[in-house]
Amino acid sequence: MRPFLEEARALLAELVALPTVSAEGKALAEGAEKVAALFRDLGLTAELAEGYGPPVVYAEGGEGGKTLLFYNHYDVQPPDPLELWESDPFTLVERDGAWYGRGTHDDKGELVARLMALKLFREKHGFLPRVKFVVEGEEEVGSPHLEAYVEAHAPRLQADAILWEAGGVDARGRPYLYAGLKGIVALELRVRTARYDLHSSYGAVVENPIYRLSRALASLRDEEGRVLIPGFYAKVRPLTPLELEVLAEIPDESEALKEAFGVRDFLGGARNLEFNQRLYAEPCVNINGFHSGYGGPGSKTVLPGEAYAKLDFRLVPDQDPEEIPSLLRGHLEAQGFHDVEVVVLEKGERPARSDLSHPFVDLARKALEEAFGAKAVLYPNMAGSGPMYPFLHHLKAPAVGLGVGYPGSRVHSPNEHIRIRDFERGTLAILRLMERFFGIL
């Protein structure tokens, strides 16, 4: 094992040991202080910004004519269910060529890879390049305060390019990078038809909220997944010829994913370009959960008094997450569902996509290919969401994501991990990107 991997493992172990679960408000101040200390150990100045939820860690330093800004987060998902972990989630464990623990990939392992890449850069070239870091503590709960921070500190955060938090290799080991993220808004629909649960015999005369809510949910999309809410697609930005070209170049993994997921088929039988376009470049609605009545063993003859469902909308440029609840309410009213309550669960995130023709995108792609020795796959944006929009909007700089994970890293699940070989190559790719970016070829 290379010496820098031993150091990386030690740093990652220190970070994983802090249970920085933002959903539960745990150890966030300690996590921020630890991250700031790591930056200072590297020779950067670091400070904690208060008043934006958990402390935002800002660090900067180095020299050079250009500036590269890194975005990461130090908070993690809850470890539950604990019984499914093969080792303590907050103790870094190495087995079978991988590092296990909550946050090893998302996002503490990614942060450590950037720190190690900077150390390798300094060892190799004798100085640190001009870099800035923004590391927040509430990404896993939707980053509700980050946009206000970025807007307020935009002059200080100015950079020529942004390296986003994560990435890695695909199912076939090909390195990938992405230049954007979908937006999201999470909602809850609620229906109450009685003050309390009734004897099921009243089903002859009392409306069941499950029937009512299921009809409302069924009205949101057609059989192929297209959203039926009027005005939902009105602000969707048409894809450029280059974006369509990049989507067409993404290897078709639909059959492999179909087998891995154990699904009969994809909506509309999507394959190849259509599959890629729907997954990465089109919005959608998804029902996360439906809750009502009795679900225990045996039977209980009851007519529930209420039902509720949680759902999310994934959005693409230039849809506005603040507009979606109003469109949804209008649709439900028009369909006669006046009794269905719409509740916004958390602040939404706007979709973001960098200009794929920007030189930084090609530079990052070449750096990946040099580090991995394989052709890199470029995604216009990923299917997931994150707080990229404020950075693109306020800083006017392109953002690209690449990192150290793989599809089996079990992000947000028990036994989260990264493979050491992916961490090594991902770190070297970041090193090579910085060399190219700062003109050290």
Order of alpha helices (4+ residues) and beta strands (2+ residues): alpha-alpha-beta-beta-beta-beta-beta-alpha-beta-alpha-alpha-beta-beta-beta-beta-beta-alpha-alpha-alpha-alpha-beta-beta-beta-alpha-beta-beta-alpha-beta-beta-alpha-beta-beta-alpha
